Amino acid sequence: MRGCATGRGAPASPPRRALLKGTVSVLALGGCASTLLSACGGDYAGGDGSQDAATPVVKSVANFRDVGGAAPGYSTSDGAHVRRALLYRADTLTPNAADAATLARMALACVYDLRTPAETGSTPSQVPGTASYLTLNVLGTLAPPSFEGMGAAALDAAMQTQWRTLVTGRAQCSAYGALLEHIAATPGPQIICGGTGVDVVGWASALLLLIANVPLEIVVKDFLLTNAWRSTNVDALNAAPPVQASYLQTAFDALQTGYGDLNRYLTAGLGLASATVDSLRNRLVA
């Protein structure tokens, strides 16, 4: 049974925890590299799945991009590349007519919607006819949390709590485990979409890149691209607050404290079989 009981894995050693903290802190100051920004768009080139194909342009859907990055795909630590034109990520999938036609040409096999029932009910995803549709309520609540009226400090504290719970919560572990299982078993291109409050798609994307053995610094920079490809702001409503490297750091710390390493989290936390993890890794790497 998939669950998220922390404490079953051995804690990571202090040197490893210090390395993660130092790396993420440096990246928070460094910002996003221009080469990573190019991962988010390009003229549509027919969707043939080539590592060199341009990412489809879907301007009416915020934060739409290829999880694999720009051509030829993010480099992995062992000299390979993340497979492109396989997995995409986005905010709410409500394209205009022109972009809906682009999505239809991509022959998507599945759309994963990680939003709460209140969000999917008020703003339904527009699913291309080629794709199946799976809702996975990552937050495990009827509606998303409200950050309305919070100043920067209160918002940061609330986000730290949310990101810790993405790793430790039972509902969250169940949803992410189901997502990764489906991705591993589903042929064809797929898209993961979500809301704009807590970047639940951001953690899914980070996990996929980590499974593919992408270096941590690239995972963090990719995560921060959300701020360049979405209208973000800390304001009275806080409907789409900026993401911060410290949110990923909070998730990494929770993962290490509870499980010790990524594989233990995937198997003991998310309930994935080792064979599923291996299959997913093989699918992700070109």
N, C-alpha and C positions, 0 to 999 in steps of 0.2 A: 504494500500500500504506500502511496506517495505521501510523504509528510515532511515536516521541517523541524524535527526535534534537534535543537542545537546541543553541542557538548559531546557528541559522539565521536568527533574527530579530534586528534591531538592538536593543541594550539601551535601556531607557527612559531618558529624561533624568533627572538627579538631582532637579530640582524635582518631577517627577511621583512619583518614589519617595518623596520626603519627604512629599508630600501624603497618599499612602496610609498611610504610617507614622503620621503625626499623626492622621489621621481614625480609624484603627482604635484607636489608643491612647486617644483621648478616649472612644470608645464602650465600651471595656473598663471604664472607670471609671463610665460613665453607666448601664449596665445596660439592661434591656428596658423599653420603653414599654408601658403598659397597653393602648394601642390595638392593639399588635402581639399581645399575649397573647390578645386576642379572636379572633385568626385561627384558633385551634386547636379551636374547638368551637361548638356551637349545636344546637338541636333540628333533627332531620332534616326537610327541607322538600320531599321528593319527588324530589330529584336532577334537576331540570329544566334544569340548566346555567345558570340565571340568575345574573347578577353579584350579585344581591341575596339569593340563596338562602343559608340558614344552612349551615355546614359540618356534615356528618353526625357524630354522636357515636359513636365507636368506642372506648369506654373500656378494653376489654380488650387493645387493641393500643397499646403505648407509642409516644408521639411521633407519633401519627396527626394529620395536619393538611393543609390545602390549601396547595399551593406558592404559589398566588396570593394568599394572605393573607385577611384579613377583607373583607367586602363594603365597598366595591365592587371590591376588589382593590388590591394595592399600586400606588401611582402611579409612573409612569415619568418620566424626565427630560424627555420631550417632551410631557407632558400627557395621556397615555393611561393605561390601567390593565392590570395583568396579568389574563389571563383566568382566571376561577375555575371550579371543578367540572370541570377538565380534567386536572390533574395533582395527585396526592396523594403524600405521603411518610409513612413509618412505619418503626419497627423491625421485628423479626420478625413476620410476618403469621400469628399464631395466635389468632384471635378466638374468644370463647365463642359459644354457639349464637345468642344474641340479636344479637350484633354481626356474626356471619356472615350473618344474615338481612338486616341493614342493608347490608352490602357487596354482597349479591346484588341488592338493589333498586337499587343504584347503576349496574348494568349495565356494570361495568368491562370494558374491551376487552383490557387486558394488565396483567400483574403482572411487574415487573422485580425480580429478586432478585440483589442485588449481593454476597451473602455467599460465603464459601469453600465448597468441597465438603464439608469436615468439618461446617460449620454447617448446610448444607442437608440433609445426610444425617442428622444427629442430631435436628434440629428442622425438619422439612419445612414449607414454607409451605402454608397452607390457601387454595387458589385458588378463587375463585367460579367457578361453572360457565360464566358468560358470558365469562370471560377466558382468553386464551392466557397461557403462562408462559415467561419467558425468564430463564435464569440467566446472569449476567455476573460472573465472578470478578474483581472489581476489584483485589484485593490480589495476585492471581496466585500464591498459595501454597495448599497443601492445606488448611491450617488458619490461623486468625487468629493474630497475635502474642500472646504472653502478657505481661501487665504485672504479674503476680503478684509481690508482695513489694517492689515499687518504692515508694520515697518520692516526695514531690511533685516534687522536683528531677529525679530520674531519670525519672519518668513524663513530665514536661514535655519533657525532652530526647528521649525515645523518640518522643513524639508529634510533635515538630518534624520528626524524621527521616521519620516516616510521612507527614506532610502534604506535605513536600517531594517525596517519592516519588510521591504521588498525581498530581503535575504532570509529573515527569520520567521516571517508569518506563514502559517499553514496554508491559507488561501493563496498566498503569493507563490509559494513553492509548488502547490498543486497546479496552478495555472501555467507557470513557466515550464514545469515538467511536461505538461500536456503539449505546450507549444513546441518544445524541442522534439518531442516524440513525433508529432505530426510533420514537422519539417523534415526529419530524417526519413520518414516513410512516404512522403508525397513527391512524386516526380513533377518536373516542370517548374517554371518561375512562380514565386509566391511573394506576397506583400504583407507586412506587419504594420498595422496602424493603431493609433491611440489618441488620447486627448492631449491637452496642452498644460494641465496643472502639474501633476507629477509625471515626469517623462518615463513612463513604464516601458515604452518601446526602446528607450535609451539603454536600459539594463539588459533587455533582450539582445539588442545589437552588440553591446559590449561582451556579453556571454558568447555569442556566436564568433566574434573575432578572437576571443581568448581560446575558445575550443580549436579554432584554426591555427593557433600558435602565433598570432600577431603580437609583436612587442607591445608591452604595456603603454609606452609613451604614445604609440600610434592609436591605441584604443582610446586613450584619454583625449587626444586631439580630435579624433573622429566624433567623440561624444560632444565636444564643445562646438562642433560645426552647427549644432541646432541653433545657436545664438545668431549665426549668420544667415540661416535659411528659414527663419521664423520671425514674426514680429513679437519681440520679447520686451517686457518692461516691468519694473517694480512700481506699481501705482495703487490707486485705491481699490481696484478690483483684484489685481494680481491673478488675472485669468491665464496669462501665459508668462510666468516669471522666467528669467534667464536660468540656464543650467550652469552649474559650477563644478569644477574638478573635485571640490571637497565632497560633493554628493557621491561620486564614484568611490572616493576614498572611504567614506562611511560604509558603503556596501562592501568594499574589499576588506575592511577591518572586521565587519560582521562575519564575512565568509571565513576569514582566517581564524577568528576566535571560535567559531562554532564547528568548523570542519577541518581546518589546517591547510587544505589545498583545494584547487578547483575540482579535481576528479572526485574527491570525497563529497564535495558539495553537490555535484551533479548526480552522484549515485545515491548517497545517503540522504541528501536534502531534497533533491528533485525527484528521486525515485526512478532514475533512468538505469536501465541495464547497461553494463559495460559494452556490450555489443552495439547498443543503440548509440552510445557516445562515439564509438569507433566508426560506425556508419555515418554519423553526422559529420565527424571530422573529415572523413574521406570525401563526402559530398561537397564540403566547404572549400577544399583545397584543389586547385587546378594543377 
